Amino acid sequence: MSRATRLMAGLTLVLVPTIEFGGSFLLTSLIDPESGYMANALRQNFLRAGHAHAGVLTIFSLVCQVLVDAARLSPALAWLIRVGTPLAGILMSAGFFFSLLAPGATEPSRAIGLIYAGAVILAVSVLSLGIGLLRAK
């Protein structure tokens, strides 16, 4: 395992408590009917999607860290992938959480743009990694 893989995997794992905090917030919101956060279905779906994307994309980014070592990539592209995969998860999750943060919100705020930004970064990262893996000997 390369030093860069250890560094990025370590940093990614250090962020796991933020996912736990999101899960705790979601659980508290589900249990406390006075929280107001579960008053509408859209908010419920966005909070669940934010938490799910955080967990799944964190695991996915850890896998990508290891795969970068096996791919044929320039150093700059390797770092773009190493940073891009966890960053995509952070941006997408933040977009889901912050889009309906206000208890009275009935439609997503401009923070929804974070979801799209994360999706683009994720697409560029995984396409680059996939091509790099196909080019490797």
C-alpha positions as CSV (number, residue, x, y, z in Angstrom):
1,M,0.0,0.0,0.0
2,S,1.4,3.4,-1.0
3,R,1.9,6.3,1.4
4,A,-0.7,8.3,-0.5
5,T,-3.2,5.5,0.0
6,R,-2.5,5.3,3.7
7,L,-2.8,9.1,4.0
8,M,-6.1,9.4,2.2
9,A,-7.6,6.2,3.7
10,G,-6.7,7.5,7.2
11,L,-8.2,11.0,6.5
12,T,-11.3,9.4,5.2
13,L,-11.7,7.1,8.2
14,V,-11.2,10.1,10.5
15,L,-14.3,11.6,8.9
16,V,-16.5,8.6,9.9
17,P,-17.7,10.3,13.1
18,T,-19.4,13.0,11.0
19,I,-21.5,10.2,9.4
20,E,-22.3,8.9,12.9
21,F,-23.4,12.4,13.9
22,G,-25.7,12.5,10.9
23,G,-27.1,9.2,11.8
24,S,-27.6,10.4,15.4
25,F,-29.4,13.5,14.1
26,L,-31.6,11.4,11.9
27,L,-32.4,9.0,14.7
28,T,-33.2,11.9,17.1
29,S,-35.4,13.5,14.4
30,L,-37.3,10.2,13.9
31,I,-37.8,9.7,17.6
32,D,-38.8,13.2,18.7
33,P,-42.1,14.2,17.0
34,E,-41.6,17.8,18.2
35,S,-38.4,18.2,16.2
36,G,-40.3,19.3,13.1
37,Y,-37.7,17.8,10.8
38,M,-39.9,14.8,9.9
39,A,-43.0,16.8,9.3
40,N,-42.8,16.3,5.5
41,A,-41.9,13.4,3.3
42,L,-39.4,15.4,1.2
43,R,-37.3,16.3,4.3
44,Q,-37.4,12.6,5.4
45,N,-36.2,11.5,2.0
46,F,-33.4,14.1,1.8
47,L,-32.1,13.3,5.3
48,R,-32.1,9.6,4.6
49,A,-30.4,10.1,1.2
50,G,-27.8,12.3,2.8
51,H,-26.9,9.8,5.4
52,A,-27.0,6.9,2.9
53,H,-24.8,8.7,0.4
54,A,-22.3,9.6,3.1
55,G,-21.9,5.9,4.2
56,V,-21.8,4.3,0.8
57,L,-19.5,6.9,-0.8
58,T,-17.1,6.7,2.1
59,I,-16.7,2.9,1.6
60,F,-16.5,3.4,-2.1
61,S,-13.8,6.1,-1.8
62,L,-11.7,3.7,0.5
63,V,-11.9,1.0,-2.3
64,C,-10.9,3.6,-4.9
65,Q,-7.8,4.6,-2.8
66,V,-6.5,1.1,-3.1
67,L,-7.4,0.8,-6.8
68,V,-5.4,4.0,-7.7
69,D,-2.2,2.2,-6.8
70,A,-3.0,-0.5,-9.5
71,A,-4.0,2.0,-12.2
72,R,-1.8,3.6,-14.8
73,L,-2.3,7.3,-14.0
74,S,-0.3,10.5,-14.0
75,P,0.5,11.7,-10.5
76,A,-1.9,14.6,-10.8
77,L,-4.7,12.4,-12.0
78,A,-4.1,9.9,-9.2
79,W,-4.4,12.8,-6.7
80,L,-7.5,14.1,-8.4
81,I,-9.1,10.6,-7.9
82,R,-7.8,10.2,-4.4
83,V,-9.3,13.6,-3.3
84,G,-12.3,13.5,-5.7
85,T,-13.9,10.3,-4.5
86,P,-14.2,11.3,-0.8
87,L,-14.9,14.9,-1.7
88,A,-17.9,13.8,-3.8
89,G,-19.4,12.0,-0.9
90,I,-18.9,15.0,1.4
91,L,-20.5,17.4,-1.2
92,M,-23.4,15.1,-2.1
93,S,-24.3,14.4,1.6
94,A,-24.0,18.1,2.5
95,G,-26.3,19.0,-0.4
96,F,-28.9,16.6,0.8
97,F,-28.6,17.8,4.5
98,F,-28.4,21.5,3.9
99,S,-31.0,21.7,1.1
100,L,-33.8,21.2,3.6
101,L,-32.1,22.4,6.9
102,A,-34.8,24.9,7.9
103,P,-37.7,23.2,9.7
104,G,-40.2,25.1,7.6
105,A,-38.6,24.3,4.2
106,T,-40.9,22.7,1.6
107,E,-38.5,22.7,-1.3
108,P,-34.8,22.4,-1.6
109,S,-32.6,25.5,-1.2
110,R,-29.7,26.4,-3.5
111,A,-27.5,24.0,-1.5
112,I,-28.9,21.3,-3.8
113,G,-26.2,22.4,-6.2
114,L,-23.7,20.6,-3.9
115,I,-25.4,17.3,-4.9
116,Y,-24.7,18.0,-8.6
117,A,-21.2,19.2,-8.0
118,G,-20.4,16.1,-6.1
119,A,-22.0,13.9,-8.8
120,V,-19.8,15.6,-11.5
121,I,-16.6,15.1,-9.3
122,L,-17.5,11.5,-8.7
123,A,-18.1,10.8,-12.3
124,V,-14.8,12.4,-13.4
125,S,-13.0,10.5,-10.6
126,V,-14.4,7.0,-11.3
127,L,-14.2,7.3,-15.1
128,S,-10.6,8.4,-14.8
129,L,-9.9,5.5,-12.4
130,G,-11.6,3.0,-14.6
131,I,-9.7,4.1,-17.7
132,G,-6.5,4.0,-15.7
133,L,-7.2,0.5,-14.6
134,L,-7.9,-0.7,-18.1
135,R,-4.6,0.9,-19.3
136,A,-2.6,-0.8,-16.6
137,K,-0.5,-3.9,-17.4
